[in-house]
């Protein structure tokens, strides 16, 4: 099961949910991780460019 820390990170950064108006289908991410036997960080990364 995927643990979501988005609220904690948003609070630390002072960002409201209204400012962050993008959705992520965690059910899909959860299923991918289950099928691939991996962690979200194995298939997701962040690039500032």
Biotite code that builds the C-alpha atoms (Angstrom):
import biotite.structure as struc

atoms = struc.array([
    struc.Atom([0.000, 0.000, 0.000], chain_id="A", res_id=1, res_name="UNK", atom_name="CA", element="C"),
    struc.Atom([1.246, 3.472, -0.851], chain_id="A", res_id=2, res_name="UNK", atom_name="CA", element="C"),
    struc.Atom([1.613, 5.882, 2.062], chain_id="A", res_id=3, res_name="UNK", atom_name="CA", element="C"),
    struc.Atom([0.766, 9.454, 1.111], chain_id="A", res_id=4, res_name="UNK", atom_name="CA", element="C"),
    struc.Atom([2.766, 12.240, 2.758], chain_id="A", res_id=5, res_name="UNK", atom_name="CA", element="C"),
    struc.Atom([1.532, 14.964, 0.422], chain_id="A", res_id=6, res_name="UNK", atom_name="CA", element="C"),
    struc.Atom([-0.325, 16.870, 3.154], chain_id="A", res_id=7, res_name="UNK", atom_name="CA", element="C"),
    struc.Atom([2.751, 16.952, 5.371], chain_id="A", res_id=8, res_name="UNK", atom_name="CA", element="C"),
    struc.Atom([4.986, 18.190, 2.551], chain_id="A", res_id=9, res_name="UNK", atom_name="CA", element="C"),
    struc.Atom([2.422, 20.810, 1.494], chain_id="A", res_id=10, res_name="UNK", atom_name="CA", element="C"),
    struc.Atom([2.122, 22.091, 5.063], chain_id="A", res_id=11, res_name="UNK", atom_name="CA", element="C"),
    struc.Atom([5.906, 22.355, 5.413], chain_id="A", res_id=12, res_name="UNK", atom_name="CA", element="C"),
    struc.Atom([6.063, 24.308, 2.145], chain_id="A", res_id=13, res_name="UNK", atom_name="CA", element="C"),
    struc.Atom([3.056, 26.502, 2.969], chain_id="A", res_id=14, res_name="UNK", atom_name="CA", element="C"),
    struc.Atom([1.105, 25.371, -0.103], chain_id="A", res_id=15, res_name="UNK", atom_name="CA", element="C"),
    struc.Atom([-2.673, 24.918, -0.011], chain_id="A", res_id=16, res_name="UNK", atom_name="CA", element="C"),
    struc.Atom([-4.604, 22.241, -1.867], chain_id="A", res_id=17, res_name="UNK", atom_name="CA", element="C"),
    struc.Atom([-6.176, 25.011, -3.940], chain_id="A", res_id=18, res_name="UNK", atom_name="CA", element="C"),
    struc.Atom([-2.727, 26.028, -5.181], chain_id="A", res_id=19, res_name="UNK", atom_name="CA", element="C"),
    struc.Atom([-1.901, 22.417, -5.979], chain_id="A", res_id=20, res_name="UNK", atom_name="CA", element="C"),
    struc.Atom([-4.750, 21.541, -8.315], chain_id="A", res_id=21, res_name="UNK", atom_name="CA", element="C"),
    struc.Atom([-3.340, 18.404, -9.882], chain_id="A", res_id=22, res_name="UNK", atom_name="CA", element="C"),
    struc.Atom([-4.544, 14.881, -9.204], chain_id="A", res_id=23, res_name="UNK", atom_name="CA", element="C"),
    struc.Atom([-2.741, 11.590, -9.035], chain_id="A", res_id=24, res_name="UNK", atom_name="CA", element="C"),
    struc.Atom([-4.543, 8.289, -9.315], chain_id="A", res_id=25, res_name="UNK", atom_name="CA", element="C"),
    struc.Atom([-2.991, 6.465, -6.406], chain_id="A", res_id=26, res_name="UNK", atom_name="CA", element="C"),
    struc.Atom([-5.024, 3.355, -7.153], chain_id="A", res_id=27, res_name="UNK", atom_name="CA", element="C"),
    struc.Atom([-3.165, 3.080, -10.474], chain_id="A", res_id=28, res_name="UNK", atom_name="CA", element="C"),
    struc.Atom([0.203, 3.735, -8.853], chain_id="A", res_id=29, res_name="UNK", atom_name="CA", element="C"),
    struc.Atom([-0.589, 1.192, -6.141], chain_id="A", res_id=30, res_name="UNK", atom_name="CA", element="C"),
    struc.Atom([-1.498, -1.459, -8.740], chain_id="A", res_id=31, res_name="UNK", atom_name="CA", element="C"),
    struc.Atom([1.666, -0.780, -10.763], chain_id="A", res_id=32, res_name="UNK", atom_name="CA", element="C"),
    struc.Atom([3.812, -1.186, -7.661], chain_id="A", res_id=33, res_name="UNK", atom_name="CA", element="C"),
    struc.Atom([1.977, -4.370, -6.753], chain_id="A", res_id=34, res_name="UNK", atom_name="CA", element="C"),
    struc.Atom([2.384, -5.914, -10.223], chain_id="A", res_id=35, res_name="UNK", atom_name="CA", element="C"),
    struc.Atom([6.006, -4.802, -10.624], chain_id="A", res_id=36, res_name="UNK", atom_name="CA", element="C"),
    struc.Atom([6.881, -5.550, -6.984], chain_id="A", res_id=37, res_name="UNK", atom_name="CA", element="C"),
    struc.Atom([8.504, -2.137, -6.579], chain_id="A", res_id=38, res_name="UNK", atom_name="CA", element="C"),
    struc.Atom([8.279, 1.152, -4.658], chain_id="A", res_id=39, res_name="UNK", atom_name="CA", element="C"),
    struc.Atom([6.839, 4.356, -6.173], chain_id="A", res_id=40, res_name="UNK", atom_name="CA", element="C"),
    struc.Atom([10.346, 5.845, -6.146], chain_id="A", res_id=41, res_name="UNK", atom_name="CA", element="C"),
    struc.Atom([11.474, 3.023, -8.434], chain_id="A", res_id=42, res_name="UNK", atom_name="CA", element="C"),
    struc.Atom([9.195, 4.244, -11.234], chain_id="A", res_id=43, res_name="UNK", atom_name="CA", element="C"),
    struc.Atom([8.833, 7.958, -10.427], chain_id="A", res_id=44, res_name="UNK", atom_name="CA", element="C"),
    struc.Atom([11.457, 10.666, -10.266], chain_id="A", res_id=45, res_name="UNK", atom_name="CA", element="C"),
    struc.Atom([11.544, 14.442, -10.252], chain_id="A", res_id=46, res_name="UNK", atom_name="CA", element="C"),
    struc.Atom([13.583, 16.563, -12.645], chain_id="A", res_id=47, res_name="UNK", atom_name="CA", element="C"),
    struc.Atom([13.520, 20.357, -12.229], chain_id="A", res_id=48, res_name="UNK", atom_name="CA", element="C"),
    struc.Atom([14.369, 20.949, -15.891], chain_id="A", res_id=49, res_name="UNK", atom_name="CA", element="C"),
])
